[in-house]
Structure formats: structure tokens, C-alpha cells
Amino acid sequence: MARKNLARRADIESGVLRQRRDFYAIAIGLLLFQLAHGSIEHANTIGGMLPLKFDNPCWFLWSAWIGFAYFLLRYRLMAPPSPFGMWGEEALLQAGNTMIVRKIAATFISHPGDDYTTGKRRAELLSRAGPIPKIVFKGFLVDLDLQNLTRGGAAAGVESGGILASYVKSLDNKLTFSQQLLILACVLFGWLTAIWREHSFTDYCLPYLFGLFTIVVAIFRWLSGATHLCIPWF
């Protein structure tokens, strides 16, 4: 069975989880308010029942946005510093774990005069339980690094210059154009695969995207004239 969480990141810490929950609560409320075309009006009573008068009800909305900014900042301070970079690393791991990339990498394993060991090392790369070829970018070109391999199972971690190192032919300028296109397609697939198989996107990236979407919807409604800029001191 294919391994899923290849990056093996731990579950989100309780403190970060608490800040994310608080941020989501207020962000969801503001987003629903905007999507439902909500507006702030002066009111003399609450629901026609409670005799409370609000001359400046805009303070409620602005307090919600201040809370939104506060919890976003708190989440930012407690969450890992580069969540999208973490997601990118996980995407490359998922791409390297595809059979297409493994087959391309296996063609660069060669040791003249030792066909048995060469076949054995190639079989390791073609196994889902074997080391994962590392995809690297050199400018606009894609390449493979078989000197620093991510391993799973009991040998989890990075293997630097390990058992495959002496059997790797130089990859410099060896990848064909079609092989590079195939690897790039696997990278795109890896970004999607990392969303549901790894932790970084849902744990750390999604809150930022959700918050950005909430802000964009609010600005769009204001620019389109669907709502006025509610200033509490007027």
C-alpha cells in the first residue's frame, strides 16, 4: 500500500489549533455576513422586543474585523513560518513517489560490470517502500537528485550519499524534454495529492486562504456599491 504522509509531519499543536479555531469562527461569521449581503442599520430595539437603542451599530462590525485581524496575527505568530513552503516540499515528495518519476530515476542507476547490484538498486527505486527520488529545479529546468533520498519505514529520514550514490550516473543535461514534461506533470499532480495526503495545506495554509477570501469578498462588495463603508463615529 502506498505511503500517504510522506513528510511525516506531526499533528498540529494544541495552541495553534486553538488559535486557528478562534480565527475560523470569526472569519466564517464575517464571510457569511458578506455573502448574505448583510448591512448595518441604526436600530431602536433588538428584534422588536428588547428596548435597546444603538446609534452607532457599526461598532459591532468593526469589532468583528478587529477580532479577525487579532486572531489572524495570533495564528501567524504560533504557526510554522513557511506553511506554503512546507506544502511545496510535500508536493515534491508526492511527485517523486509517483511511478512515472521512479521509472525515470531508475534509468540513471548503472554500474558497469555489476548487473546484479544495478538491478537490485533499480528495483529499490521502483518499489513504493523504497527511497523517493528528489525533484529539484534549476532555473526553469527540472532535474532529479539521487544523492539525497527520502526513505520510509524503519529507515525514515534522508539518506545522503548512501547505497545508491555510487550507482548513479550523472544526470546533468541528461533528462530529455519529454521526461522533464512528465516530471512537471507529476509535480502538478503532487500539489493536489499533498492536499489530502499531507498536513501542511489543511493545517496551516487553508486558514490564510480562507482569510484572504473573506477580505476579497468584503472589498468587492464595497467597491461594487453593495455595501457602504460603515464608519462608527459618523
N, C-alpha and C positions, 0 to 999 in steps of 0.2 A: 504494500500500500504506500502511495506517495506521501512523503512528509509534508505537513502543512505549514506550521510555524517554523520556517527555516531560520529566521533570525533569532528565534528562541528568546524573545523579549519577555520580561516578567509582566504580570498583570499590572494595571495602573494602580499607583499607590493610593491609599485611602484619603490622604489630604488633597491630592489632585482630583480624585473622584468627587470629593465634596464640593470643591470649587467649580468643577465642571457642571455638577448637578444644579448648583445655585445659578450659574450663568445660563444654563439651558432653560431654567424655569422662567427667568425674566425675559430672555430672548424670545422664547416661544410666545409669551404673552404679548410682547410688542409686535411680533410678526403677525399674529392673529389679528391684533388691533388694526394693523395696516391693511392686511388682506381683506378684512371685513369692512374696509372703508370707514373705520371709526373716526370720530371727531370729538373735540372737547367743546362743550357749550356751557354757558352760565346756567346754573340751576338753583332753584329756591328750596327744593326738597329732594330727598333721595327716594326714587320710586313712587313719589306722591304720598309717602307715608311718614318719613322722618322729617321733622321740621328743621332741617339743617340747610343753611344758605352758603353757597360757595361763590364769592365774587371773582375769584381767580382759580378756577378749576385746572388751569394749565399747569399748576404746580404738580398735580398728580402725574401728568405725562412726563414732565421734565425730571421728576424724581425717579421715574422708571428708567429714563435714559441715563441718569447719573448712576443708578444701580447697575445698569447694563455695562457702563464703562468701568465701574469699580470691580465687578466680578470678572470681567474680561482681563483686567490688569492683574488681579489676584491669580487667575488661572495661568496667565502668561508667566508670572514670577515662579510658580510652582511646577509647571510642566517642563519637559525637556526643552532645551534651547532651539533645536533644529528639527521639529517634527516632520517637515516636508522632506528634509534630507534623509531622515530615518525611513520615510516611506519610499524614497528613491532607492536606498540601499536594499530594502526588502524587495522592491520590484526587480532589481538586477539579480537578486538571489533566485527569485521565482523564474525569471527568464533563463538563467543559467541552468536551472533544474529541468528545463524542457528537454525532451528527447532530441529535438532538432539541434539545439546548441551542443548537447552531449555528443551527438554523432559527428558534428563538425569538429569539435575539440579532439575527438578520438583519432581523427585522421592525422593529427600532428604528433601522435605518440609513435616514436620509432627508435629502435636501437639495432643497427645493423649487426647481423650475426647472432642475435638473440631473439629469435622469433617467438619463443615460448613466453618470455617475460614481456615482450611487446604486446602479445595477445592478451596476457593477463592484465596489464595496465590499461589497455583499451577496454577490456571487459569491466574494469572498475569504473571507468568513466561512463560507460553505458548502463550502469546499474543505478537505480534510484537511490539506493543506500550508499552509493559511492560518493567521492568528493565532487563538489559542484564547480564547474568551470566558472571563472570570474570574468565578467564582461567589463571592459574598460573603454573609455572614449579618449581618442587622441585627436583633438580638434573636432572636425566633422566626421571623422572616421571611427568605426567601431573595431575593437580588437579583443583578443582573448588573452588572459593571463593564467597560465597553467602552473606558475611557480608558487602562487599563494592561493591555496584551495580551501574552501569551507567544507568541513566534514560534519557528518551527523552521527547519531547513535552514541556508542561508548567513546568514540573519538571526536566528539563535538569540539569545534573550535577551528582555528585557522592553521593550516599546515603550510609552513614556509620552507621551500626548498626540500620537500620531503621525498617520498618514494617515487613520485612521478617526475621529479625535477630532471634527473639525468636521462630521461627518456623523451624529453620534449624537444622537438625540432624548433628552430627559430620561427616565430610567427610574423616577424617583421615583413610587411608588404606581401604576405603570403595569402591572406584571405581574399578570395575572389569577390567581384562586385555582387554576384548573386548570393554568396554566403553572407556578406555584410547586410544585404537586404533582408535575408531570412532572420538574422540575429536581431536587426532592428524591429522586425515584426514581432519577434518573441519578447523584446523589451516592452513594446506597447501592450502586449498581452500580459506581461509581468506586472505592469502598473495596475491593471484591472484585477489580476489574480491576487495581488497583495492586499487589495481592499477587504476581501472576505477571508483570506487565509492568515494575514498578519495582524499585528496590533496597532501599528502607528496611525493608520488612517482613521479608524473609528475612535481610538482612544485620544489622539492628540490633534489630528488635522481637521477633523469634521467640525469641532466647535468653532474654529476660526472661520471656516467656510460658511457655517450657519450664521455666525455673527455678521459676516460681510454681506450675506444675502439679506439679512434683516435691515442693515443700513441702506443698501442699494434700493430696496423696496420703499423705505421711508423717503429717501431723496427723490426717487422717481415720482411718488405721489405728490410731493411738494412742488417739484418742477412742472408737473402736468397740471397744477392748479386744483388737484383733487382735495387737497387739504391746505389750510393756511398755516403759516409759521406761528405756532402758539407761543407767545411771549408772556410769561406770567405777570410781569409788572405793568401790563397795559390793560 
